[in-house]
Each structure stands twice: as structure tokens, then as C-alpha cells.
């Protein structure tokens, strides 16, 4: 009896571990994100730049941009945080798109977040400085800008004041 109880406890412990580590198929979740939660995520990320990408699985440009962001995140590692915020996809659509795996932090936007952030055309990327200050907003498929704009945030001394002003004029934060 005692051995059977130990076996059951061991199996339950293993199941709990697998669920929390994402080892089981279907364990990946894509939670909703509202405006207050976004602010909390930004606050948690202080010390590193944050890219918040608004997108959808049905958007052709987004289908190109998300894999480019995956590659960028792989290259940058923990030096950058990327939040991929789907504007109107179901959790099932996101599971199909990512296959349960992503280097990005993936969320589903609430209607309130879409309204609060004034999301129109997608993809849209909002880039925040390590101190949480919004720096740039870029609309459209622009993977070549991830590194340049990100570098201007993390290594501002590599750019002249004129270059910073030109980037902020072309991609003003919203």
C-alpha cells in the first residue's frame, strides 16, 4: 500500500513538473494581455530593451516578421525582451502558428489594449529603452530595423545626435 502511494505521488509530481516546464503537448499557453499587464511586463523588463510587436497569424507581413523576430531574439538572447502580442487570434490559431514553441513571449491582446495603444496597421513594433521609456514605433515589415533601432537604444554613444533625431522623427514613439 505504501509503495503504491509513493508511486502515485511520484507520478503526480512528474506530471506537475512536466506541465509547468511546458514538456507536454498543449502545455503552451498564450494568455490575454491588457494595458495594465503590458505596463507590468515593461516594468519587469527594466534594464533591457523591449520590443512589443502587434501582429496576427493571418497577416502576410506578420508571417514574415515573426520568424525574423525569432531569429533576432535567438541572436540577442537575454539582452532583449520581445513580446509578440496577437491582436485578434485565438489561442488555437497561435498554437497552430507556433507549434507550441517560441523564443518570444506570446500574448493575445484584449480589445482594451488594442484601443489603449491605438493599434491600426499591423505589424507594428513599439520599442522601449531599458528604463521603460517608449523610443520608437515602427509600422510594417521591417526586420532590418530591429538591430539598428535596438542598437541606438542600447548603445546610444555609437550614434550622433543628428542620427538619433532622424530616427525619432521617422519612427516617433506612440
SEMI-379116 format. One record per residue (C-alpha): z, y, x. Coordinates in steps of 0.05 Angstrom, whole numbers, padded with zeros to 5 digits, always signed. Layout:
<pts>
ZYX;...
</pts>
This chain:
<pts>
+00000+00000+00000;+00019+00048+00056;-00046+00032+00094;-00088+00046+00032;-00053+00112+00021;-00066+00132+00093;-00139+00113+00085;-00146+00156+00022;-00112+00215+00056;-00157+00207+00117;-00219+00205+00073;-00197+00266+00033;-00182+00303+00098;-00250+00285+00126;-00285+00308+00062;-00247+00374+00063;-00267+00385+00136;-00340+00369+00121;-00341+00417+00062;-00310+00475+00100;-00355+00465+00160;-00419+00461+00120;-00436+00389+00141;-00451+00364+00072;-00517+00378+00038;-00508+00432-00014;-00446+00459+00020;-00482+00524+00039;-00465+00579-00010;-00498+00645-00020;-00445+00688-00053;-00455+00752-00091;-00443+00817-00054;-00424+00881-00088;-00417+00951-00059;-00343+00945-00043;-00353+00878-00009;-00410+00907+00032;-00364+00962+00056;-00312+00909+00074;-00365+00869+00114;-00384+00933+00151;-00311+00947+00167;-00301+00876+00192;-00361+00884+00239;-00336+00946+00276;-00354+00941+00349;-00424+00913+00338;-00487+00940+00304;-00501+00913+00235;-00568+00902+00202;-00566+00898+00126;-00633+00872+00102;-00650+00875+00028;-00704+00824+00010;-00727+00769-00037;-00756+00700-00028;-00818+00718-00070;-00836+00778-00026;-00893+00763+00023;-00869+00814+00075;-00798+00787+00069;-00823+00717+00081;-00846+00742+00150;-00787+00788+00164;-00731+00738+00152;-00756+00688+00204;-00765+00746+00253;-00693+00767+00240;-00671+00695+00251;-00705+00697+00320;-00675+00766+00335;-00605+00742+00316;-00614+00680+00360;-00633+00724+00419;-00577+00774+00407;-00523+00723+00390;-00455+00752+00372;-00475+00822+00397;-00504+00838+00328;-00490+00820+00256;-00545+00810+00206;-00532+00809+00131;-00592+00784+00091;-00580+00809+00020;-00626+00779-00031;-00639+00829-00087;-00656+00781-00144;-00658+00709-00122;-00617+00652-00150;-00573+00610-00105;-00623+00553-00116;-00681+00596-00091;-00642+00614-00029;-00624+00541-00016;-00698+00523-00020;-00717+00581+00026;-00665+00568+00080;-00657+00493+00071;-00581+00504+00075;-00584+00533+00145;-00589+00604+00171;-00564+00644+00231;-00558+00703+00183;-00502+00719+00135;-00538+00709+00068;-00515+00740+00003;-00541+00755-00067;-00537+00828-00086;-00504+00848-00151;-00541+00897-00196;-00487+00947-00178;-00501+00941-00104;-00576+00950-00115;-00563+01013-00156;-00509+01040-00109;-00554+01032-00047;-00616+01057-00083;-00657+00996-00065;-00730+01004-00083;-00785+00975-00039;-00767+00913-00001;-00757+00891+00052;-00710+00947+00070;-00665+00947+00131;-00604+00992+00139;-00578+00995+00210;-00506+01014+00224;-00476+01035+00290;-00418+00995+00320;-00370+01045+00289;-00398+01032+00219;-00438+01096+00214;-00506+01088+00180;-00560+01106+00230;-00629+01083+00205;-00663+01058+00142;-00730+01023+00151;-00774+01001+00093;-00828+00948+00102;-00841+00892+00151;-00820+00919+00218;-00795+00865+00266;-00818+00903+00327;-00768+00958+00310;-00706+00914+00308;-00698+00915+00383;-00718+00988+00394;-00674+01017+00339;-00618+00969+00354;-00620+00986+00427;-00617+01061+00411;-00552+01046+00374;-00520+01000+00427;-00548+01035+00489;-00558+01108+00468;-00560+01132+00541;-00626+01096+00550;-00660+01146+00503;-00669+01221+00508;-00641+01267+00454;-00712+01280+00431;-00725+01206+00423;-00661+01198+00382;-00680+01257+00338;-00750+01230+00328;-00724+01161+00307;-00673+01192+00260;-00726+01237+00230;-00775+01178+00220;-00722+01128+00195;-00665+01170+00164;-00604+01132+00141;-00593+01127+00066;
</pts>
